[in-house]
């Protein structure tokens, strides 16, 4: 009986297997083993005249692991005929076997390659094409098809032919200043999509992206006179010069609809002078009585009224050092910061909430707490103000006598 039962079971299993292998049956794909294209990156417009390669990549995952991905291919079809024009592979080997691919990290699921448009279609007028991405695993499972449109064609690079900006600038004199550039593009000025400039301190070396330039005819906000010419403009305020001093290179850029920039840097050198801030007045008592009662303190509000020809917004910090009667420095020799925040005195946070009366009025404050344990004698205070360009004022020195009992 056991033998008959086993044979019957075997027949049933064999019968089911044969049913599953019927050649004409449409077996649904097991989505649990199929690779998936998560994201693709490709140019929307591609200049066939450019000598720069375009980077194309696809982020792919596979439920069975990244090692199970056998190939990721990209194909280019013309539009609307959908004829195959070009095909190639993307790689995820860290550029080890395919140095030109531009892949950064092998095995991370990002498949890359770089291409020149001239390798694919040559130089021609702008034509619409379609990229198609497909991933295949080692079992022959195929991912979904991901498509991206692209326009490929000959694009003339934009150029900046004139810069209008002053050679020197004082931070204390900024009135209705406008920077302009004149742009040329054989594809038309409407092909320009973005214009901007950055500044580079030639001594310190760092570069700051500054502002966009506009060709919109908005004179009030951007200083641009006409939206139909080739002149891009931007208004300059004190924010541009704040914190700057010395020689700066102003580097102007334009980008067209293909994402191509002017190939030659358009540079204008400018010297920016910054007036240092100064301390106008110090309020500090000449003498302070040391309290008698144990665990108590006397509070005295020290203030420094400061000024900056470039505006109070150019003030970076106001601070002082304090030398004790024995010659050592208070606060371990570190500067003691004063504030102009208008916050009332709070003993728990007296370094920040120190009793400053009015925020932003240029009068910086610090509450000096004289404890009952303080040593009597003469204390020397040296006050400084520093602006955002790094200029530091000359010190203003005051002495305070602490009187014991």
C-alpha positions in Angstrom: 0.0 0.0 0.0 2.8 2.4 0.7 4.3 1.8 -2.7 1.1 2.5 -4.5 0.6 5.7 -2.4 4.1 7.0 -3.3 3.6 6.2 -7.0 0.3 8.0 -7.0 1.9 11.1 -5.4 4.6 11.0 -8.0 2.1 10.8 -10.8 0.2 13.8 -9.4 3.5 15.8 -9.1 4.6 14.9 -12.6 1.1 15.8 -14.0 1.3 19.3 -12.3 4.8 19.9 -13.7 3.8 19.0 -17.2 0.9 21.4 -16.9 3.2 24.2 -15.8 5.5 23.6 -18.8 2.9 23.7 -21.6 4.7 25.7 -24.3 1.7 27.8 -25.4 0.8 29.0 -21.9 1.6 32.6 -20.9 3.3 32.3 -17.5 3.2 35.6 -15.5 6.7 37.1 -14.7 7.8 36.6 -11.2 8.2 40.3 -10.1 10.1 39.1 -7.1 13.2 38.3 -9.2 13.0 41.0 -11.9 15.5 43.9 -11.8 14.1 47.4 -11.5 15.4 50.7 -12.9 14.8 53.2 -10.1 16.2 56.4 -11.6 17.9 57.5 -14.8 20.0 60.6 -15.6 20.5 61.9 -19.1 20.7 65.3 -20.8 17.5 66.9 -22.0 19.5 68.7 -24.7 22.8 67.6 -26.1 25.2 69.7 -28.2 26.7 67.8 -31.0 29.4 70.6 -31.4 30.6 70.2 -27.8 33.9 68.5 -27.1 32.6 67.6 -23.6 31.2 64.2 -22.9 27.7 63.8 -21.5 27.3 61.5 -18.4 24.4 59.0 -18.6 23.5 56.8 -15.7 20.8 54.5 -14.4 20.2 53.4 -10.8 19.2 49.7 -10.8 18.2 47.3 -8.0 17.6 43.6 -8.1 15.8 41.5 -5.4 18.5 38.9 -5.7 21.3 41.3 -5.2 23.4 43.7 -7.3 25.7 40.9 -8.4 22.7 39.3 -10.2 22.5 42.3 -12.7 24.1 41.1 -15.9 23.7 44.2 -18.1 22.2 47.6 -18.3 21.9 49.0 -21.9 20.9 52.3 -23.4 19.5 52.7 -26.9 18.8 55.8 -28.8 15.8 56.0 -31.2 14.8 58.8 -33.5 11.5 60.5 -33.2 8.8 59.9 -34.3 9.9 57.0 -36.6 11.5 55.2 -33.6 14.3 53.7 -35.7 17.3 52.5 -33.7 20.2 54.9 -34.1 22.7 53.8 -31.4 23.0 51.4 -28.5 25.7 50.8 -25.9 26.1 49.6 -22.3 26.3 51.3 -18.9 28.8 50.0 -16.3 29.0 49.6 -12.5 32.7 48.6 -12.2 34.2 51.8 -10.6 35.7 52.5 -14.1 38.1 49.6 -13.5 37.4 47.6 -16.7 35.8 50.6 -18.5 37.9 53.7 -17.6 35.9 55.9 -19.8 32.6 55.1 -18.2 33.0 57.6 -15.4 31.6 55.2 -12.9 32.7 56.2 -9.4 31.9 53.3 -7.1 31.7 49.7 -8.3 28.8 47.6 -7.2 26.6 50.5 -5.9 23.9 49.9 -8.4 24.6 53.1 -10.4 25.5 52.1 -13.9 27.3 54.9 -15.9 28.9 55.7 -19.2 30.0 58.9 -21.0 29.4 59.7 -24.6 30.2 62.4 -27.2 27.2 63.4 -29.3 29.3 63.3 -32.4 30.1 59.6 -31.8 26.4 58.9 -32.1 24.8 61.2 -34.8 27.5 63.6 -36.0 26.8 67.3 -36.3 23.3 68.2 -37.4 20.3 70.4 -36.8 18.4 69.9 -33.5 16.3 66.7 -33.7 14.3 64.9 -31.1 15.3 61.5 -30.0 14.4 59.0 -27.2 16.7 57.2 -24.8 15.6 53.8 -23.7 17.1 52.1 -20.6 16.8 48.3 -20.0 18.4 46.1 -17.3 18.8 42.4 -17.5 19.8 39.9 -14.8 21.8 36.7 -15.1 18.6 34.6 -15.3 17.4 36.5 -18.3 14.8 38.6 -16.5 14.3 42.0 -18.0 13.3 45.2 -16.2 10.7 47.7 -17.3 11.7 50.0 -20.1 12.4 53.6 -19.0 12.4 56.3 -21.7 13.7 59.9 -21.7 13.4 62.4 -24.5 16.5 64.3 -25.7 17.1 66.9 -28.3 20.5 66.5 -30.1 21.9 69.0 -32.5 24.5 71.7 -33.3 24.4 74.4 -30.7 26.5 77.6 -30.8 28.1 78.5 -27.5 27.1 81.9 -25.9 29.7 84.5 -25.3 30.1 87.6 -23.1 31.4 90.4 -25.2 31.3 93.3 -22.7 31.3 93.9 -18.9 30.2 97.1 -17.3 31.3 97.4 -13.6 33.5 99.9 -11.7 37.2 99.2 -11.2 37.0 100.3 -7.5 34.3 100.4 -4.9 34.1 101.8 -1.4 31.8 99.9 1.1 30.7 103.3 2.4 29.4 104.5 -1.0 26.8 102.2 -2.6 24.2 104.2 -4.4 22.2 102.9 -7.3 25.0 100.7 -8.6 24.3 98.3 -11.5 26.5 95.7 -13.1 25.8 94.7 -16.7 27.1 92.3 -19.3 26.4 92.2 -23.1 25.9 88.7 -24.4 26.1 87.2 -27.9 24.5 84.0 -29.1 24.1 83.0 -32.7 21.1 81.0 -31.7 19.4 84.1 -30.5 19.3 85.9 -27.1 16.2 84.0 -26.2 18.4 80.9 -26.1 20.1 82.3 -22.9 18.5 80.7 -19.9 20.7 81.9 -17.0 23.2 84.7 -16.3 25.1 85.2 -13.0 28.4 86.2 -11.5 30.6 85.2 -8.7 33.4 87.0 -6.8 36.8 85.6 -5.9 39.2 87.2 -3.5 42.5 86.9 -5.2 44.5 87.0 -2.0 42.4 84.6 0.1 41.4 82.5 -2.9 37.8 81.7 -1.9 34.9 82.2 -4.3 31.4 83.3 -3.5 28.4 82.9 -5.9 26.8 86.3 -5.8 23.8 87.2 -7.9 21.8 86.5 -11.0 21.7 89.0 -13.9 18.4 89.7 -15.7 17.2 90.7 -19.2 13.7 91.4 -18.1 13.3 95.2 -18.4 12.8 95.5 -14.7 14.8 98.6 -14.0 13.5 99.1 -10.4 14.6 95.7 -9.1 17.3 94.6 -11.5 18.5 97.8 -13.2 17.7 96.3 -16.6 16.5 98.9 -19.2 15.1 96.6 -21.9 13.9 93.0 -22.2 14.6 92.9 -25.9 18.3 93.7 -26.0 21.4 91.6 -25.2 22.2 93.4 -22.0 21.8 91.5 -18.7 21.8 93.5 -15.5 21.8 93.3 -11.7 21.5 95.9 -9.0 24.2 96.0 -6.3 23.5 96.8 -2.7 25.6 97.1 0.4 25.1 93.3 0.9 27.6 92.7 -2.0 30.5 94.6 -0.4 29.8 93.8 3.2 32.6 91.8 4.7 34.9 92.3 1.6 38.2 94.1 1.3 41.0 94.0 -1.2 41.1 92.9 -4.9 38.3 90.7 -6.2 37.8 89.1 -9.6 34.2 89.3 -10.7 33.6 86.2 -12.9 30.5 86.3 -15.2 28.7 83.3 -16.7 25.9 82.7 -19.1 24.1 79.4 -19.9 22.0 78.6 -22.9 19.1 76.1 -23.3 21.5 73.3 -24.0 23.2 73.9 -20.7 26.4 75.1 -22.4 28.3 78.0 -20.8 30.5 80.7 -22.3 33.8 78.8 -22.9 36.0 81.7 -21.9 35.8 83.2 -18.4 34.6 86.8 -18.5 36.5 88.4 -15.6 36.5 92.0 -14.2 38.9 92.9 -11.4 37.6 95.3 -8.7 39.2 96.8 -5.6 36.9 97.0 -2.6 37.9 99.3 0.2 36.3 98.8 3.6 36.3 101.4 6.4 37.0 99.9 9.8 34.5 100.3 12.5 35.2 102.4 15.6 34.2 102.7 19.2 32.6 106.0 20.0 31.9 105.7 23.7 32.4 103.3 26.6 30.2 103.3 29.7 31.9 101.7 32.7 32.1 102.7 36.4 35.5 103.9 37.7 35.0 101.9 41.0 32.8 99.0 42.1 32.2 98.0 45.7 32.8 94.3 46.4 29.7 93.0 48.2 30.0 92.1 51.9 27.4 89.4 52.1 28.5 85.9 51.2 27.0 84.5 48.0 26.0 87.9 46.6 27.1 90.0 43.7 27.0 93.5 42.3 25.9 93.9 38.7 27.2 96.7 36.5 26.2 97.1 32.9 29.2 97.9 30.6 28.3 99.3 27.2 30.2 100.2 24.0 28.6 102.5 21.4 30.1 101.7 18.0 29.8 103.0 14.5 30.7 101.7 11.0 30.8 103.8 7.8 29.5 100.7 6.0 26.5 100.4 8.3 25.9 98.6 11.6 25.2 95.4 9.6 29.0 95.3 8.8 29.8 94.9 12.5 31.0 91.3 13.2 31.7 91.5 16.9 32.3 93.8 19.9 34.4 92.4 22.8 36.9 93.2 25.5 39.7 91.6 27.4 40.2 92.0 31.2 43.5 92.0 33.0 43.4 91.3 36.8 45.5 93.2 39.4 48.0 90.2 39.5 48.6 90.5 35.8 46.7 87.4 34.7 43.9 87.6 32.2 40.2 87.0 33.0 38.3 84.3 31.1 41.6 82.4 30.5 42.7 85.2 28.1 39.8 84.7 25.8 37.7 87.7 24.5 34.5 88.5 26.4 31.7 89.1 23.9 29.3 92.0 24.2 25.8 91.8 22.6 23.3 94.1 21.0 20.2 91.9 21.2 17.9 93.8 23.5 17.4 90.8 25.9 16.8 91.5 29.6 19.3 90.3 32.2 19.0 86.6 33.1 21.5 85.3 35.7 21.2 81.8 34.2 22.3 82.9 30.7 24.0 86.2 31.5 26.5 85.8 28.7 23.7 86.1 26.2 20.8 87.7 28.1 23.0 90.3 29.7 20.5 93.3 30.0 21.1 95.0 26.7 18.4 97.7 26.4 17.7 98.1 22.7 18.4 95.6 20.0 20.3 96.8 16.9 21.0 100.3 18.1 24.8 100.0 17.9 25.2 99.9 21.7 26.7 96.6 22.8 26.3 95.5 26.4 27.7 93.1 29.0 26.7 92.7 32.6 29.8 92.6 34.8 29.1 90.5 37.9 31.4 91.4 40.9 31.2 88.5 43.4 31.9 88.7 47.1 35.0 86.6 46.5 36.5 89.0 44.0 40.0 90.3 44.7 40.3 94.0 45.2 42.5 96.1 43.1 42.7 97.8 39.6 41.3 95.9 36.6 42.1 96.9 33.1 39.5 96.5 30.3 40.5 96.8 26.6 37.6 97.1 24.2 37.6 96.3 20.4 35.2 96.2 17.5 35.7 94.0 14.4 33.9 94.3 11.1 33.0 91.6 8.7 35.9 92.4 6.5 38.2 91.5 9.4 39.2 95.1 10.2 39.8 95.5 14.0 39.6 98.9 15.7 42.3 100.3 17.9 41.7 99.3 21.5 39.8 101.6 23.9 41.2 101.0 27.5 39.5 101.7 30.8 40.4 100.8 34.3 38.0 99.9 37.2 38.9 99.7 40.8 37.3 97.0 42.9 37.1 98.2 46.5 37.0 95.7 49.3 35.8 96.2 52.9 
